[in-house]
């Protein structure tokens, strides 16, 4: 087992990894930018290293600083968390080349799944259902138009190097295809320095349902059921739940089996998430695979009674996975709300600043993953996520009521947060009945305004 783990991240996920390490008796190293000197992950870690000025590109994304911090503190493993360098294959390569263990999949697995066209091909080879579309990137607009005609409109144009909604355009008809195609390519080139794009048949009102998988270095891959992440705004997930209100038992096991088949196809090691689009007729299609621990992992932990981060660390140290052969028993229902320091009434503008009052909710089945405390200043340099409220109940009705009281009892003063907005979404009849799709917030944009 590792002696010391460096967490190459900040905020709530850095705290989450530190807690897992402490339970495993592993020492921890926090890295922080000058803006995070007073952040809780620095206080909770055994050791800490300042890695540079506030901007992420000068600190949390600076690979030489992270490697140097690991070397001077004697860390023998690095946990990347999510975001930042967590899905950067060359970071995983440099960590390994420095004789430090990267807590995650291999660089090749990161690279394979990072290329969304290649990921689709792997899914097809593994017999996982994919949305009808082109076998790979299209050559040019004529080739693309011919494929689009064959698929039938509307079609979605996706950047091969994209993902998470970046570099995507929907063409409703032949007339607007050329414009959207060129826009998608130029956006992909600008964002990823790679203008390869591919086409898929566009599903109008899908749900976003994803399967948590875990693989170890002894050839085992298991899944830990699904999470429903359909409540999103501009591809930012806001509310997640497990199990999905839209899945039947047979679809659940078919989706889980498909996710395991894809992971097994590349001998996947570590925690991963296979994302699917669930169509209104109950059929599901592979969308992409994320090769990191995700923000929403707690709803899986609360319903499976399993610590995913501890398992990531154990598996990276070469231990056998502790997930039972028949998978884990799914118990009850969990919901997670992401709390951001943003103002929904002002188009979710970030609202950094000093937190003057901080009182988290509690009671049976309530968990709050946060780095906030009264007197902490939310910096303007990073993602605006400040807390995750996760509740677990014996069924969805209890979980909904529990989340409602938890949000109501979550007192944060000094910065504007999305807590009231989350409460309105939660109480919306469509969410209460579990009848939302990925366009829900687009349709219900009035929820962003405080009621008069
Ligand atoms: C789609 C789609 C409809 N049809 N693909 C969004 C981000 C990336 N995960 C892929 N995404 C989508 N791909 C086809 N063929 C709709 C989306 C989509 C979406 C998917 C899941 C959750 C939220 C979404 C918001 C907008 C679009």
Boltz pocket constraint, residues with backbone or C-beta under 6 A from the ligand:
constraints:
  - pocket:
      binder: B
      contacts: [[A, 131], [A, 156], [A, 163], [A, 164], [A, 165], [A, 166], [A, 200], [A, 201], [A, 202], [A, 203], [A, 204], [A, 206], [A, 207], [A, 208], [A, 229], [A, 230], [A, 232], [A, 235], [A, 275], [A, 276], [A, 277], [A, 287], [A, 288], [A, 438]]
      max_distance: 6.0
